[in-house]
Amino acid sequence: MSAVTAPSFALNEQGFSEFLESRQEPSWVRDQRRAAWETFAQLDWPQRNDEEWIRTDIRLFKLDKYRLAATDGGEDATWRPHLSEGVEFAGAATHLDGRTVSYQLDPELAAKGVLFGDLDRYLQSHGELLRPYLHQIVKPDLDRFSALHAAFWNCGHVLYVPRGVVIEKPFHAATAISDGQVCTSHTLVILEEGAEATFLTESTSIRENFGGLQVGGTEIVVRPGASLRFVHLQDWGKGVWCFGHKKAQVEKDANLQWTLAATGARLAKVNQHVALTGPGASVQVNGVLFTEGTQHLSYHTLQHHQAPHCKSDFLYKAALQEQSRTVWRGMIKVDPGAAKTDGYQRNDNLILSRSARADSIPGLEIRHDDVRCTHGSTSGKVDEELIFYAQTRGLTRQEAIRMVVSGFFQQIFDRITIESVREALARVIADRVHDFA
């Protein structure tokens, strides 16, 4: 007897019609999807001469190779998320190939009005609460990938914390795909005035060598006086194409610490934008990139100061092995009237082989004269004398290299206040360090 093929949808017009018909969701969500698909049809794929894509070649990417699994599909598989070890969560959710594998939320928090878990589920029960936010920060017309995501998103995560609710324990959401699958998950985080929370998220493949496609979106709203610590670890299989838009809106006197780590994917092109929209807003962004083989990771960041007396601090560090490549393109943008802006961005690169390449393109767009905005970038190789010195103290060469790489990232690890996250990221990187001799 032949195996039954799981239902799936092509990422074309017919597939979109079938996908839309399969969804049970509010009419306004369906209207959003239709509008996004129309936008997708009108836009072109990025061209090699586009400034944003001039260093990222996607000519080998073929959309028609992939199909989106129905939400009741997906193989049964187990995997161990990196960020969950030894941590007690206020809520946790796990998704595989577009379906929920597990879900839990502290009943006491639910009684306080906290929402956490499946975005689909809460759009049914709290649609009017979430409607002003969904696809209002990461808009479908940013490029063809954002339009495709807005039309086909599924398997989303939502965290909503009501006004004044302070949550000590972190939340955790893990999304995984099996070989050749498509992930279009959407993450929506809303903290109302004076709320505080920590959210750990991670994206992974069941096996390190798996392929697939991820087209994702993340929207974060931090209301006045609220505080959010948000961590995302991207550890896709080495054959996954990854495209994403991540954007946060930080309002008056609010605080956001955003840590992003990327170690997976064949090619990743991610835009990470933060808008400081109210006086006194403060943002710290920490980026960790680690590449090997022929991986290509391209991360573009924007610190958009729209209000006075705001502070942003971006630090991205990348370590590269073998023939891999990273691209970091950062911009600090200051609007007219955004007086007393304090903006800083830095990118440091550690080259671990002769064939690796790191491109750093910092930038400033200043439209107010009473500001302090600076940027910096460094690139360098490991000093063999350091390796030799460590070996004379009894370390093997591999241990010495790991020590040097760990020290390179220590500045970012020191910024992360969650001990389990620091340890998890250190382990993920240490496991991938090769002998570069």
C-alpha positions as a Markdown table, in Angstrom:
| # | Residue | x | y | z |
|---|---|---|---|---|
| 1 | Met | 0.0 | 0.0 | 0.0 |
| 2 | Ser | 1.4 | 3.4 | -0.9 |
| 3 | Ala | 1.9 | 6.0 | 1.7 |
| 4 | Val | -0.7 | 8.7 | 2.1 |
| 5 | Thr | 0.7 | 12.1 | 1.2 |
| 6 | Ala | 0.0 | 14.8 | 3.8 |
| 7 | Pro | -2.1 | 17.8 | 2.6 |
| 8 | Ser | 0.0 | 20.8 | 1.6 |
| 9 | Phe | -0.3 | 24.1 | -0.3 |
| 10 | Ala | 1.8 | 25.4 | -3.1 |
| 11 | Leu | 3.0 | 28.9 | -2.6 |
| 12 | Asn | 1.2 | 30.2 | -5.7 |
| 13 | Glu | -2.2 | 31.7 | -6.5 |
| 14 | Gln | -4.0 | 28.3 | -6.5 |
| 15 | Gly | -2.3 | 27.2 | -3.3 |
| 16 | Phe | -3.2 | 30.5 | -1.7 |
| 17 | Ser | -6.9 | 30.0 | -2.6 |
| 18 | Glu | -6.8 | 26.5 | -1.2 |
| 19 | Phe | -4.9 | 27.7 | 1.9 |
| 20 | Leu | -7.4 | 30.5 | 2.6 |
| 21 | Glu | -10.4 | 28.1 | 2.1 |
| 22 | Ser | -8.9 | 25.8 | 4.7 |
| 23 | Arg | -8.6 | 28.5 | 7.4 |
| 24 | Gln | -11.2 | 29.0 | 10.1 |
| 25 | Glu | -10.6 | 32.6 | 11.2 |
| 26 | Pro | -12.2 | 36.0 | 11.4 |
| 27 | Ser | -13.2 | 37.7 | 8.2 |
| 28 | Trp | -10.8 | 40.6 | 8.8 |
| 29 | Val | -7.8 | 38.2 | 9.0 |
| 30 | Arg | -8.9 | 36.7 | 5.7 |
| 31 | Asp | -9.1 | 40.2 | 4.2 |
| 32 | Gln | -5.6 | 40.9 | 5.4 |
| 33 | Arg | -4.4 | 37.8 | 3.7 |
| 34 | Arg | -6.1 | 38.7 | 0.4 |
| 35 | Ala | -4.6 | 42.1 | 0.4 |
| 36 | Ala | -1.1 | 40.7 | 1.2 |
| 37 | Trp | -1.4 | 38.2 | -1.7 |
| 38 | Glu | -2.3 | 41.0 | -4.0 |
| 39 | Thr | 0.7 | 42.9 | -2.9 |
| 40 | Phe | 2.9 | 39.9 | -3.4 |
| 41 | Ala | 1.6 | 39.5 | -7.0 |
| 42 | Gln | 2.4 | 43.1 | -7.7 |
| 43 | Leu | 6.0 | 43.1 | -6.3 |
| 44 | Asp | 9.1 | 41.7 | -7.9 |
| 45 | Trp | 11.8 | 39.6 | -6.3 |
| 46 | Pro | 14.8 | 41.5 | -5.1 |
| 47 | Gln | 17.4 | 42.3 | -7.7 |
| 48 | Arg | 21.2 | 42.0 | -7.4 |
| 49 | Asn | 21.6 | 45.7 | -8.0 |
| 50 | Asp | 19.3 | 46.6 | -5.1 |
| 51 | Glu | 21.4 | 48.2 | -2.4 |
| 52 | Glu | 19.9 | 46.0 | 0.3 |
| 53 | Trp | 20.5 | 42.8 | -1.7 |
| 54 | Ile | 23.7 | 43.6 | -3.5 |
| 55 | Arg | 25.8 | 41.4 | -1.1 |
| 56 | Thr | 23.2 | 38.6 | -0.9 |
| 57 | Asp | 22.6 | 36.3 | -3.9 |
| 58 | Ile | 19.3 | 34.4 | -3.9 |
| 59 | Arg | 19.4 | 33.4 | -7.6 |
| 60 | Leu | 19.4 | 29.7 | -6.5 |
| 61 | Phe | 16.3 | 30.1 | -4.4 |
| 62 | Lys | 13.2 | 28.7 | -6.1 |
| 63 | Leu | 9.9 | 29.3 | -4.4 |
| 64 | Asp | 8.0 | 26.6 | -6.4 |
| 65 | Lys | 10.2 | 24.0 | -4.7 |
| 66 | Tyr | 8.3 | 24.3 | -1.5 |
| 67 | Arg | 4.8 | 23.6 | -0.2 |
| 68 | Leu | 3.2 | 24.6 | 3.1 |
| 69 | Ala | 2.0 | 21.7 | 5.2 |
| 70 | Ala | -1.6 | 21.8 | 6.4 |
| 71 | Thr | -1.8 | 22.6 | 10.2 |
| 72 | Asp | -2.8 | 19.0 | 11.0 |
| 73 | Gly | 0.3 | 17.6 | 9.2 |
| 74 | Gly | 3.8 | 17.1 | 10.4 |
| 75 | Glu | 5.7 | 14.0 | 11.4 |
| 76 | Asp | 6.0 | 12.9 | 15.0 |
| 77 | Ala | 9.5 | 13.8 | 16.1 |
| 78 | Thr | 11.3 | 14.9 | 19.2 |
| 79 | Trp | 14.0 | 17.5 | 19.6 |
| 80 | Arg | 15.5 | 19.4 | 22.5 |
| 81 | Pro | 15.2 | 23.2 | 22.5 |
| 82 | His | 18.4 | 24.9 | 23.6 |
| 83 | Leu | 16.9 | 27.6 | 25.8 |
| 84 | Ser | 14.6 | 25.4 | 27.9 |
| 85 | Glu | 17.1 | 23.4 | 29.9 |
| 86 | Gly | 16.8 | 23.9 | 33.6 |
| 87 | Val | 14.3 | 26.7 | 33.4 |
| 88 | Glu | 10.8 | 27.0 | 34.9 |
| 89 | Phe | 8.5 | 28.8 | 32.6 |
| 90 | Ala | 5.3 | 30.9 | 33.1 |
| 91 | Gly | 4.2 | 29.5 | 29.8 |
| 92 | Ala | 5.6 | 27.3 | 27.1 |
| 93 | Ala | 4.5 | 26.3 | 23.5 |
| 94 | Thr | 6.1 | 24.0 | 20.9 |
| 95 | His | 5.2 | 23.8 | 17.3 |
| 96 | Leu | 6.3 | 21.4 | 14.6 |
| 97 | Asp | 5.5 | 21.7 | 10.9 |
| 98 | Gly | 2.6 | 24.1 | 11.5 |
| 99 | Arg | 0.9 | 22.2 | 14.3 |
| 100 | Thr | 0.9 | 22.6 | 18.1 |
| 101 | Val | 2.8 | 19.8 | 19.9 |
| 102 | Ser | 2.5 | 21.1 | 23.4 |
| 103 | Tyr | 1.2 | 24.2 | 25.2 |
| 104 | Gln | 0.9 | 25.4 | 28.8 |
| 105 | Leu | 0.2 | 28.7 | 30.6 |
| 106 | Asp | 0.2 | 29.4 | 34.4 |
| 107 | Pro | -3.6 | 29.6 | 35.3 |
| 108 | Glu | -2.9 | 32.5 | 37.7 |
| 109 | Leu | -1.5 | 34.5 | 34.8 |
| 110 | Ala | -4.4 | 33.6 | 32.6 |
| 111 | Ala | -6.8 | 34.8 | 35.3 |
| 112 | Lys | -5.0 | 38.2 | 35.2 |
| 113 | Gly | -5.7 | 38.5 | 31.5 |
| 114 | Val | -2.3 | 37.3 | 30.1 |
| 115 | Leu | -2.5 | 35.7 | 26.7 |
| 116 | Phe | 0.1 | 33.3 | 25.6 |
| 117 | Gly | 0.2 | 30.6 | 23.0 |
| 118 | Asp | -1.3 | 30.0 | 19.6 |
| 119 | Leu | -2.0 | 33.2 | 17.6 |
| 120 | Asp | -4.8 | 31.3 | 15.7 |
| 121 | Arg | -6.6 | 30.4 | 18.9 |
| 122 | Tyr | -6.5 | 33.9 | 20.3 |
| 123 | Leu | -7.6 | 35.6 | 17.1 |
| 124 | Gln | -10.8 | 33.6 | 17.5 |
| 125 | Ser | -11.4 | 34.5 | 21.2 |
| 126 | His | -9.6 | 38.0 | 21.4 |
| 127 | Gly | -9.6 | 39.1 | 17.8 |
| 128 | Glu | -10.6 | 42.7 | 18.5 |
| 129 | Leu | -7.9 | 43.1 | 21.1 |
| 130 | Leu | -5.2 | 41.9 | 18.7 |
| 131 | Arg | -6.5 | 43.4 | 15.5 |
| 132 | Pro | -4.8 | 46.8 | 15.9 |
| 133 | Tyr | -1.4 | 45.1 | 16.0 |
| 134 | Leu | -1.3 | 42.2 | 13.6 |
| 135 | His | 0.7 | 43.2 | 10.5 |
| 136 | Gln | 0.6 | 46.9 | 11.5 |
| 137 | Ile | 4.3 | 47.1 | 12.4 |
| 138 | Val | 5.7 | 44.6 | 9.9 |
| 139 | Lys | 3.7 | 45.6 | 6.9 |
| 140 | Pro | 3.2 | 43.4 | 3.9 |
| 141 | Asp | 4.5 | 46.0 | 1.5 |
| 142 | Leu | 8.1 | 46.0 | 2.8 |
| 143 | Asp | 9.2 | 43.5 | 0.2 |
| 144 | Arg | 7.9 | 40.4 | -1.6 |
| 145 | Phe | 8.9 | 38.2 | 1.4 |
| 146 | Ser | 6.9 | 40.2 | 3.9 |
| 147 | Ala | 3.9 | 40.0 | 1.6 |
| 148 | Leu | 4.3 | 36.3 | 1.2 |
| 149 | His | 4.5 | 35.9 | 5.0 |
| 150 | Ala | 1.4 | 38.0 | 5.6 |
| 151 | Ala | -0.6 | 36.0 | 3.1 |
| 152 | Phe | 0.6 | 32.5 | 4.3 |
| 153 | Trp | 1.5 | 32.9 | 7.9 |
| 154 | Asn | 0.5 | 30.0 | 10.2 |
| 155 | Cys | 1.6 | 28.5 | 13.5 |
| 156 | Gly | 1.9 | 31.9 | 15.2 |
| 157 | His | 2.9 | 32.8 | 18.8 |
| 158 | Val | 1.3 | 35.6 | 20.8 |
| 159 | Leu | 2.2 | 37.1 | 24.2 |
| 160 | Tyr | -0.1 | 39.8 | 25.6 |
| 161 | Val | 0.6 | 41.2 | 29.1 |
| 162 | Pro | -2.1 | 43.6 | 30.5 |
| 163 | Arg | -1.3 | 46.9 | 32.2 |
| 164 | Gly | 0.8 | 46.7 | 35.3 |
| 165 | Val | 1.3 | 42.9 | 35.3 |
| 166 | Val | 4.8 | 42.0 | 36.2 |
| 167 | Ile | 5.9 | 38.4 | 35.4 |
| 168 | Glu | 9.0 | 37.0 | 36.9 |
| 169 | Lys | 9.3 | 33.7 | 35.1 |
| 170 | Pro | 10.1 | 33.7 | 31.4 |
| 171 | Phe | 7.9 | 32.4 | 28.6 |
| 172 | His | 9.3 | 30.0 | 26.0 |
| 173 | Ala | 8.2 | 29.3 | 22.4 |
| 174 | Ala | 9.9 | 26.8 | 20.1 |
| 175 | Thr | 9.2 | 26.3 | 16.4 |
| 176 | Ala | 10.7 | 23.4 | 14.4 |
| 177 | Ile | 10.4 | 21.9 | 10.9 |
| 178 | Ser | 11.3 | 18.6 | 9.5 |
| 179 | Asp | 13.2 | 18.1 | 6.2 |
| 180 | Gly | 12.0 | 20.2 | 3.3 |
| 181 | Gln | 9.1 | 21.8 | 5.2 |
| 182 | Val | 8.0 | 25.5 | 5.2 |
| 183 | Cys | 7.7 | 27.7 | 8.3 |
| 184 | Thr | 5.7 | 30.9 | 8.1 |
| 185 | Ser | 5.2 | 31.5 | 11.8 |
| 186 | His | 4.4 | 34.9 | 13.1 |
| 187 | Thr | 5.3 | 36.2 | 16.6 |
| 188 | Leu | 3.3 | 39.0 | 18.2 |
| 189 | Val | 4.3 | 40.5 | 21.5 |
| 190 | Ile | 2.3 | 43.2 | 23.3 |
| 191 | Leu | 3.2 | 44.6 | 26.7 |
| 192 | Glu | 0.7 | 47.2 | 28.0 |
| 193 | Glu | 1.7 | 50.2 | 30.2 |
| 194 | Gly | 3.9 | 49.3 | 33.1 |
| 195 | Ala | 4.0 | 45.6 | 32.3 |
| 196 | Glu | 7.2 | 43.4 | 32.5 |
| 197 | Ala | 8.0 | 40.1 | 30.9 |
| 198 | Thr | 10.7 | 37.9 | 29.5 |
| 199 | Phe | 10.1 | 35.9 | 26.3 |
| 200 | Leu | 12.5 | 33.2 | 24.9 |
| 201 | Thr | 12.0 | 32.0 | 21.4 |
| 202 | Glu | 13.9 | 29.6 | 19.1 |
| 203 | Ser | 13.6 | 28.2 | 15.6 |
| 204 | Thr | 15.2 | 25.0 | 14.6 |
| 205 | Ser | 15.2 | 22.0 | 12.3 |
| 206 | Ile | 14.8 | 18.4 | 13.6 |
| 207 | Arg | 18.2 | 17.6 | 12.1 |
| 208 | Glu | 21.2 | 19.8 | 11.5 |
| 209 | Asn | 21.5 | 18.9 | 7.8 |
| 210 | Phe | 17.8 | 19.4 | 6.9 |
| 211 | Gly | 16.6 | 21.8 | 4.3 |
| 212 | Gly | 13.4 | 23.9 | 4.0 |
| 213 | Leu | 12.1 | 27.5 | 3.9 |
| 214 | Gln | 11.3 | 30.0 | 6.6 |
| 215 | Val | 9.5 | 33.3 | 5.8 |
| 216 | Gly | 8.8 | 34.8 | 9.2 |
| 217 | Gly | 7.7 | 38.0 | 10.9 |
| 218 | Thr | 8.0 | 39.3 | 14.5 |
| 219 | Glu | 6.1 | 42.3 | 15.8 |
| 220 | Ile | 6.8 | 43.8 | 19.3 |
| 221 | Val | 4.9 | 46.6 | 21.0 |
| 222 | Val | 6.3 | 47.9 | 24.4 |
| 223 | Arg | 3.9 | 50.4 | 25.8 |
| 224 | Pro | 4.8 | 53.4 | 28.1 |
| 225 | Gly | 6.8 | 52.3 | 31.1 |
| 226 | Ala | 6.8 | 48.6 | 30.2 |
| 227 | Ser | 9.9 | 46.4 | 30.1 |
| 228 | Leu | 10.6 | 43.4 | 27.9 |
| 229 | Arg | 13.5 | 41.0 | 27.6 |
| 230 | Phe | 13.2 | 39.2 | 24.3 |
| 231 | Val | 15.6 | 36.4 | 23.1 |
| 232 | His | 15.5 | 34.6 | 19.8 |
| 233 | Leu | 17.9 | 31.8 | 18.7 |
| 234 | Gln | 17.8 | 30.8 | 15.0 |
| 235 | Asp | 19.3 | 27.4 | 14.6 |
| 236 | Trp | 17.8 | 26.2 | 11.3 |
| 237 | Gly | 19.3 | 23.2 | 9.4 |
| 238 | Lys | 22.1 | 24.0 | 7.0 |
| 239 | Gly | 19.9 | 23.7 | 4.0 |
| 240 | Val | 17.2 | 26.1 | 5.1 |
| 241 | Trp | 16.5 | 29.4 | 3.3 |
| 242 | Cys | 15.5 | 32.0 | 5.9 |
| 243 | Phe | 13.9 | 35.4 | 5.2 |
| 244 | Gly | 12.4 | 37.5 | 8.0 |
| 245 | His | 11.3 | 40.9 | 9.2 |
| 246 | Lys | 11.5 | 41.7 | 12.9 |
| 247 | Lys | 10.3 | 45.1 | 14.3 |
| 248 | Ala | 9.7 | 46.6 | 17.7 |
| 249 | Gln | 7.9 | 49.7 | 18.7 |
| 250 | Val | 9.1 | 51.1 | 22.1 |
| 251 | Glu | 7.1 | 53.9 | 23.6 |
| 252 | Lys | 7.6 | 56.5 | 26.3 |
| 253 | Asp | 10.0 | 55.5 | 29.1 |
| 254 | Ala | 9.7 | 51.8 | 28.0 |
| 255 | Asn | 12.7 | 49.5 | 27.9 |
| 256 | Leu | 13.6 | 46.6 | 25.5 |
| 257 | Gln | 16.5 | 44.3 | 25.7 |
| 258 | Trp | 16.6 | 42.2 | 22.5 |
| 259 | Thr | 19.1 | 39.4 | 22.0 |
| 260 | Leu | 19.3 | 37.7 | 18.7 |
| 261 | Ala | 21.6 | 34.7 | 17.9 |
| 262 | Ala | 21.9 | 33.0 | 14.5 |
| 263 | Thr | 23.9 | 29.8 | 13.9 |
| 264 | Gly | 21.8 | 28.0 | 11.3 |
| 265 | Ala | 20.4 | 28.3 | 7.8 |
| 266 | Arg | 22.0 | 28.0 | 4.4 |
| 267 | Leu | 21.2 | 31.6 | 3.7 |
| 268 | Ala | 19.5 | 34.1 | 6.1 |
| 269 | Lys | 18.4 | 37.6 | 5.2 |
| 270 | Val | 16.8 | 39.3 | 8.2 |
| 271 | Asn | 15.8 | 42.9 | 8.8 |
| 272 | Gln | 15.7 | 43.9 | 12.5 |
| 273 | His | 14.2 | 47.3 | 13.1 |
| 274 | Val | 13.5 | 49.2 | 16.3 |
| 275 | Ala | 11.4 | 52.4 | 16.5 |
| 276 | Leu | 11.7 | 54.5 | 19.6 |
| 277 | Thr | 8.4 | 56.4 | 19.4 |
| 278 | Gly | 8.1 | 58.0 | 22.9 |
| 279 | Pro | 10.4 | 60.2 | 25.0 |
| 280 | Gly | 12.7 | 58.3 | 27.3 |
| 281 | Ala | 12.5 | 55.0 | 25.4 |
| 282 | Ser | 15.6 | 52.8 | 25.7 |
| 283 | Val | 16.7 | 49.8 | 23.6 |
| 284 | Gln | 19.6 | 47.4 | 23.9 |
| 285 | Val | 20.1 | 45.0 | 21.0 |
| 286 | Asn | 22.7 | 42.1 | 21.2 |
| 287 | Gly | 23.5 | 40.1 | 18.0 |
| 288 | Val | 25.5 | 36.9 | 17.9 |
| 289 | Leu | 26.3 | 35.4 | 14.5 |
| 290 | Phe | 28.3 | 32.2 | 14.1 |
| 291 | Thr | 28.8 | 30.6 | 10.6 |
| 292 | Glu | 30.6 | 27.6 | 9.1 |
| 293 | Gly | 30.8 | 25.8 | 5.8 |
| 294 | Thr | 29.3 | 28.0 | 3.0 |
| 295 | Gln | 26.6 | 29.6 | 5.2 |
| 296 | His | 25.6 | 33.2 | 4.3 |
| 297 | Leu | 24.0 | 35.3 | 7.1 |
| 298 | Ser | 22.9 | 38.9 | 6.2 |
| 299 | Tyr | 21.4 | 41.0 | 9.0 |
| 300 | His | 20.2 | 44.6 | 8.5 |
| 301 | Thr | 19.5 | 46.7 | 11.5 |
| 302 | Leu | 17.7 | 50.1 | 12.0 |
| 303 | Gln | 17.6 | 52.2 | 15.1 |
| 304 | His | 14.9 | 54.7 | 14.3 |
| 305 | His | 14.8 | 57.6 | 16.8 |
| 306 | Gln | 11.4 | 59.3 | 16.4 |
| 307 | Ala | 11.2 | 61.0 | 19.8 |
| 308 | Pro | 13.5 | 63.0 | 22.0 |
| 309 | His | 15.6 | 61.8 | 24.9 |
| 310 | Cys | 15.8 | 58.2 | 23.7 |
| 311 | Lys | 18.8 | 55.8 | 23.8 |
| 312 | Ser | 19.7 | 52.8 | 21.6 |
| 313 | Asp | 22.7 | 50.6 | 21.9 |
| 314 | Phe | 23.3 | 47.9 | 19.2 |
| 315 | Leu | 26.2 | 45.4 | 19.5 |
| 316 | Tyr | 26.6 | 42.7 | 16.8 |
| 317 | Lys | 29.4 | 40.1 | 16.9 |
| 318 | Ala | 30.1 | 37.5 | 14.2 |
| 319 | Ala | 32.6 | 34.6 | 14.1 |
| 320 | Leu | 33.2 | 33.0 | 10.8 |
| 321 | Gln | 34.7 | 29.6 | 9.8 |
| 322 | Glu | 35.6 | 28.0 | 6.5 |
| 323 | Gln | 34.0 | 29.6 | 3.4 |
| 324 | Ser | 31.1 | 31.3 | 5.2 |
| 325 | Arg | 30.1 | 34.9 | 5.0 |
| 326 | Thr | 28.2 | 37.5 | 7.1 |
| 327 | Val | 26.8 | 40.8 | 6.1 |
| 328 | Trp | 25.8 | 43.4 | 8.7 |
| 329 | Arg | 24.3 | 46.6 | 7.5 |
| 330 | Gly | 23.3 | 49.0 | 10.3 |
| 331 | Met | 21.6 | 52.4 | 10.3 |
| 332 | Ile | 20.9 | 55.0 | 13.0 |
| 333 | Lys | 18.1 | 57.2 | 11.8 |
| 334 | Val | 17.2 | 60.4 | 13.8 |
| 335 | Asp | 14.0 | 62.3 | 12.9 |
| 336 | Pro | 13.6 | 66.1 | 13.1 |
| 337 | Gly | 12.8 | 66.9 | 16.7 |
| 338 | Ala | 14.4 | 63.9 | 18.2 |
| 339 | Ala | 16.7 | 66.0 | 20.5 |
| 340 | Lys | 19.1 | 64.5 | 22.9 |
| 341 | Thr | 19.2 | 61.2 | 21.0 |
| 342 | Asp | 21.9 | 58.8 | 22.2 |
| 343 | Gly | 22.5 | 56.2 | 19.6 |
| 344 | Tyr | 25.4 | 53.7 | 19.3 |
| 345 | Gln | 26.0 | 50.7 | 17.0 |
| 346 | Arg | 29.0 | 48.4 | 16.7 |
| 347 | Asn | 29.9 | 45.3 | 14.8 |
| 348 | Asp | 32.9 | 43.1 | 15.5 |
| 349 | Asn | 34.0 | 40.2 | 13.4 |
| 350 | Leu | 36.4 | 37.3 | 14.2 |
| 351 | Ile | 37.7 | 35.6 | 11.0 |
| 352 | Leu | 38.6 | 31.9 | 11.7 |
| 353 | Ser | 39.7 | 30.9 | 8.2 |
| 354 | Arg | 41.4 | 32.4 | 5.1 |
| 355 | Ser | 38.2 | 32.0 | 3.0 |
| 356 | Ala | 35.6 | 33.5 | 5.3 |
| 357 | Arg | 34.4 | 37.0 | 4.7 |
| 358 | Ala | 32.6 | 39.6 | 6.8 |
| 359 | Asp | 31.1 | 42.8 | 5.4 |
| 360 | Ser | 30.2 | 45.6 | 7.8 |
| 361 | Ile | 28.3 | 48.7 | 6.6 |
| 362 | Pro | 27.4 | 51.1 | 9.4 |
| 363 | Gly | 25.4 | 54.2 | 8.6 |
| 364 | Leu | 24.0 | 57.4 | 10.1 |
| 365 | Glu | 21.0 | 59.5 | 8.9 |
| 366 | Ile | 20.8 | 62.5 | 11.3 |
| 367 | Arg | 18.1 | 65.1 | 10.9 |
| 368 | His | 18.6 | 66.9 | 14.2 |
| 369 | Asp | 21.7 | 68.7 | 15.5 |
| 370 | Asp | 21.4 | 68.1 | 19.2 |
| 371 | Val | 22.3 | 64.4 | 19.3 |
| 372 | Arg | 25.1 | 62.0 | 20.1 |
| 373 | Cys | 25.3 | 59.1 | 17.5 |
| 374 | Thr | 28.4 | 57.0 | 16.9 |
| 375 | His | 29.3 | 53.7 | 15.3 |
| 376 | Gly | 32.2 | 51.4 | 15.0 |
| 377 | Ser | 33.3 | 48.2 | 13.3 |
| 378 | Thr | 36.3 | 45.8 | 13.6 |
| 379 | Ser | 37.5 | 42.7 | 11.8 |
| 380 | Gly | 40.4 | 40.5 | 12.7 |
| 381 | Lys | 41.9 | 37.0 | 12.9 |
| 382 | Val | 42.8 | 34.9 | 15.8 |
| 383 | Asp | 46.4 | 35.4 | 16.9 |
| 384 | Glu | 48.2 | 32.0 | 16.7 |
| 385 | Glu | 50.3 | 33.1 | 19.7 |
| 386 | Leu | 47.2 | 33.1 | 21.9 |
| 387 | Ile | 46.5 | 29.5 | 20.8 |
| 388 | Phe | 50.1 | 28.5 | 21.5 |
| 389 | Tyr | 50.1 | 30.2 | 24.9 |
| 390 | Ala | 46.9 | 28.3 | 25.9 |
| 391 | Gln | 48.4 | 25.0 | 24.7 |
| 392 | Thr | 51.4 | 25.6 | 26.9 |
| 393 | Arg | 49.0 | 25.8 | 29.9 |
| 394 | Gly | 47.7 | 22.3 | 29.1 |
| 395 | Leu | 44.8 | 23.0 | 26.8 |
| 396 | Thr | 44.4 | 21.1 | 23.5 |
| 397 | Arg | 44.3 | 23.1 | 20.4 |
| 398 | Gln | 40.6 | 22.6 | 20.0 |
| 399 | Glu | 40.0 | 23.8 | 23.6 |
| 400 | Ala | 42.2 | 26.8 | 23.1 |
| 401 | Ile | 40.3 | 27.8 | 20.0 |
| 402 | Arg | 37.0 | 27.5 | 21.8 |
| 403 | Met | 38.3 | 29.6 | 24.6 |
| 404 | Val | 39.3 | 32.4 | 22.3 |
| 405 | Val | 35.9 | 32.3 | 20.5 |
| 406 | Ser | 34.1 | 32.3 | 23.8 |
| 407 | Gly | 36.1 | 35.3 | 25.0 |
| 408 | Phe | 35.3 | 37.1 | 21.8 |
| 409 | Phe | 31.5 | 36.8 | 22.5 |
| 410 | Gln | 31.9 | 37.4 | 26.3 |
| 411 | Gln | 31.0 | 41.1 | 26.0 |
| 412 | Ile | 27.5 | 40.1 | 24.7 |
| 413 | Phe | 27.2 | 37.2 | 27.1 |
| 414 | Asp | 27.8 | 39.7 | 30.0 |
| 415 | Arg | 24.9 | 41.8 | 28.8 |
| 416 | Ile | 22.4 | 38.9 | 29.0 |
| 417 | Thr | 21.0 | 38.8 | 32.5 |
| 418 | Ile | 19.4 | 35.3 | 32.2 |
| 419 | Glu | 22.1 | 32.8 | 33.2 |
| 420 | Ser | 20.5 | 29.9 | 31.4 |
| 421 | Val | 20.4 | 31.8 | 28.1 |
| 422 | Arg | 24.1 | 32.8 | 28.5 |
| 423 | Glu | 25.1 | 29.2 | 29.1 |
| 424 | Ala | 22.9 | 27.9 | 26.3 |
| 425 | Leu | 24.3 | 30.3 | 23.7 |
| 426 | Ala | 27.9 | 29.5 | 24.8 |
| 427 | Arg | 27.2 | 25.8 | 24.4 |
| 428 | Val | 25.7 | 26.2 | 20.9 |
| 429 | Ile | 28.7 | 28.1 | 19.7 |
| 430 | Ala | 31.3 | 25.9 | 21.4 |
| 431 | Asp | 29.9 | 22.8 | 19.7 |
| 432 | Arg | 30.4 | 24.4 | 16.3 |
| 433 | Val | 34.0 | 25.6 | 16.7 |
| 434 | His | 36.4 | 23.8 | 14.4 |
| 435 | Asp | 40.2 | 23.8 | 14.1 |
| 436 | Phe | 40.9 | 26.5 | 11.6 |
| 437 | Ala | 44.5 | 25.6 | 11.0 |
